[in-house]
Amino acid sequence: MTMLDLAVMLRTDLGSVMREVDGLARAGLLGLRRTMAGRMVRRDTNTPLYEPLAQLLMLTFGPRAVVAHEFARLPGVVEVLLFGAWAERYEGVAGDPPGDVEVLVIGELSHARAFDAAQEAAARLGLPVHPVVRSARSWQDDDDPFLREIRAGVLHRVNR
């Protein structure tokens, strides 16, 4: 992505992004190239530091932390779980970083509030966030094929 895109996503000024990106590029963690659109930034997956840093960032600033912050604090929420590919990554299933975040919110929460929390999480993560809201009672419903599919997959509890 361009440095400007990165600044917009991070909600910070372009000068700060340029300084930090330059330092990370000098350390060999990011790659830079000039294009007509500006300087393009990419992660350098060939450095031996890539995997441990990616794990650290995923655990501290990734979907679990952001979803916990945006959803678990809402009134009426009983439990928040990741499902789908991000749940698999957190549970140790190998694969590429997923392109979206699927969140199951159990409790008495309006869809509008869940949508607002999802929008905030998406803005912070730079990924679409798809909330599924169910009451505690409906979560136990075995007649719902969608919920059966979610329960059959990997679920990852978000710490509160």
N, C-alpha and C positions, 0 to 999 in steps of 0.2 A: 504494500500500500504506500501511498505517498505520505510524506511527513505531515502535510496538511490534513489528510484523512485521519492520520493517527492523532493529531492534536484535537480534531473535532471529536473523535471517538473518546478520547481521554478527558475531554472538557478542560483543556489547558491551553496555554499560549504556545504558538509555534516556536518561539525562541527556546523555551524550556525543552520542548521535544527535540529540537535540533541538537542542543547541547548533550542531552542524555543519549540520543541515538549515536552521535559522533563518538562518545565515550564507549558505548557498547560495541560499536564497529571496530574501534581501536583494540578492544579486548578480544576481538574475534568472535563475538556472539551474534552479531548481525551483519548482513551483507548490504551494501549500498550500491546503487547505480543511478546514473543521471539519465533522464529521459526528457522529452519535451514537456511532460506533465510535471516535472520536478524530480527531486531525488526520491527514488523508490527504496523502501526498506523491506528486507526479508529476513526471516530467521535463518541462521546457519546451522542446519541439522548435522553437519559433518564434524562440528567441534565435539570433543569428548565431554564437554560440560552441558551439552544440549539436553540430554535425557534427565540428569539429576535436577537441572534448573527447571525444566518443564514440569517435572513432578512437584517440585517445591512451589512453583507458581500455581499449579492446579490445586494443590492442597490449601494454599493460603489466600489466593485471590480468584480462584476458579468458580465454576458454577455452584458447588456446594456452599461455599462461603457467601456468595452473593445471594443465592436463593434463600439461605438461612436468614440473612439480614432483611431481605425484602418481604418474605412470606411469613416466617415463623413468629414474628412480632405482632402480626395482625390479630385483632380481637376475634375470638371464635374459632381460631385455628387449633386443632387438636394435634395434628401430625403433618409433617411435610416430608415427602419422599421423592427422590429422583427415580425415574424409570427410563427404559430405553438405553441408548448407547452410552450416555454419560454415567448412568448407574453401573453399567458394565465396566467402564474404565475405572471408576472408583473401587469396584470390587475385584480389580486385577485382570479383567478380560482384555487381552491385547487388541489393538486396532487403531485406526487413525482418529484424530480428534473429531468428534461429531460436529455437524453443522448447525445443530439446534439443541435446545435443552427442554426435556419433557418433565413436568413437575406435577405430582399428585398432591393435592391439598385436601386433607380430611378435616372436616369441621363445618361449622355454620358460617360461611363466608359468601358474600354476594359475588356474582360473576364479575360485576363492575370493579369491585375492589381487587379481585384476583387479576383482572386484566391490567389494572393500574400498576400493581406490583410486578407483573410480568413485563410491562413496558419499561419500568425502572431497571429491572434486572437485565433486560435486553440491551438497554443503553449502556450499562456498565460493562457487560460482557462482549458486546459487539456480535451477539448471536441472537437469533429469535428464541423466545421462551414461550412455551405452550403450556398453560396451566389446565389441569383437569381438576374440577372441584366436586367433591362428593361428601355428603354427610357421613358421619360414622355409621349410621344405620345402612345407608345405601352402599357403602364400601363392602359390607358383608353380604350383599346381594349376589347369590350364585346364579341368578337368572340373567344377569347382564353379561353378554359375551365380551364386550369391550373390557370390563373390569376383570373378567376371568383371564383374558389375554395379558393384562397388566400384571395380575397376581402370578401368572405362570412364568413371567420373565424375571429379570434381576431387578430388585428394589434396593435402593440405598437410602437409608434414613439420614435426614439432614439434622445435624445437631442444633439444638435450640439454645 
